[in-house]
Amino acid sequence: MKACSNGLRAKIITPHERGSCTCAEIAGLLGASQITTIVAAQGIHGPSAAMTITGAINGATLIAYVEQVLASTLKPGEIDVMDNLGSHNDDGVRQAIEACGAEVVYLPS
């Protein structure tokens, strides 16, 4: 699926297309020479705590995002639902979210 908005061309790569591609291969699929990852929380009131990262996300980067960006928006008792992306499964990510009093729930594989 492709979307165009304000001159920005984006392509969502399905898991089938992505497979085991490297970042460089994904960039080729996108017709880009560089990957920019957008990380954000999606709640019932819309998106929040957005951040862009040059390159692909990894566990260390996601922990930094949770501690420095997302933590200020999390409230005790809230539930953070994540898919099974490798960086989401980093123990430090869960610990950083739970340190805010929020609960982590993973979507089924």
C-alpha positions in Angstrom: 0.0 0.0 0.0 1.3 3.5 -0.9 0.3 6.7 0.7 1.1 10.3 -0.4 0.8 13.3 1.8 2.3 16.8 1.5 4.8 15.5 -1.1 6.1 12.7 1.2 5.9 9.3 -0.4 5.7 6.4 2.0 5.3 2.7 1.4 4.2 0.2 4.0 6.1 -3.0 3.6 4.1 -6.1 4.5 5.7 -8.8 6.6 5.7 -11.0 3.5 7.7 -8.4 1.5 10.0 -7.8 4.4 10.8 -11.4 5.2 14.4 -11.5 6.4 15.5 -8.4 4.4 18.3 -6.3 5.7 17.8 -2.6 6.2 19.6 -1.9 3.0 17.3 -4.3 1.1 14.3 -2.7 2.6 15.6 0.7 1.6 15.9 -0.7 -1.9 12.2 -1.8 -1.8 11.3 1.7 -0.7 13.5 3.4 -3.4 15.4 5.1 -0.6 19.0 5.2 0.4 18.3 5.7 4.1 15.7 4.3 6.5 13.8 6.6 8.9 11.9 4.8 11.6 8.9 6.5 13.2 8.1 5.4 16.7 4.9 6.5 18.5 2.3 5.4 21.0 -1.3 5.0 19.8 -3.9 5.5 22.4 -7.7 6.1 22.5 -7.1 9.8 22.1 -4.8 9.4 19.1 -1.0 9.2 18.6 1.4 10.6 21.1 5.1 10.4 22.1 6.3 10.4 18.5 10.0 10.2 17.7 12.0 9.6 14.5 15.1 7.5 14.3 17.6 7.4 11.5 18.0 3.7 10.7 16.2 0.6 12.0 15.2 0.4 15.6 16.9 -2.0 18.0 16.4 -2.9 21.7 18.8 -0.2 23.0 17.1 2.5 20.9 13.6 1.4 22.0 14.7 1.4 25.7 16.0 5.0 25.2 12.6 5.9 23.6 10.6 4.4 26.4 12.8 6.1 29.1 13.2 9.5 27.5 9.9 10.0 25.5 7.2 7.5 26.3 7.6 7.4 30.1 6.3 10.9 30.5 3.0 9.9 28.9 2.5 6.5 30.6 0.3 6.4 33.7 0.1 3.7 36.3 -2.3 1.0 35.3 -2.2 1.7 31.6 -1.5 -1.2 29.2 1.2 -1.1 26.5 0.3 -3.5 23.7 3.2 -4.5 21.4 3.6 -7.0 18.6 6.5 -9.4 18.6 9.1 -7.3 16.8 12.5 -8.4 18.1 13.3 -5.1 19.8 10.0 -5.2 21.6 11.0 -8.4 23.3 14.1 -6.9 24.9 13.8 -7.3 28.7 14.9 -3.7 29.2 11.9 -2.5 27.2 9.5 -4.3 29.5 11.3 -3.2 32.6 11.3 0.5 31.5 7.5 0.4 30.8 6.8 -1.5 34.1 8.9 1.1 36.0 6.2 3.6 35.0 3.5 1.5 36.5 2.2 0.3 33.2 1.6 -3.2 32.1 3.1 -4.8 28.9 0.9 -7.2 26.8 2.3 -8.8 23.7 0.0 -9.6 20.7 -0.1 -13.4 19.9 2.3 -14.5 17.2 
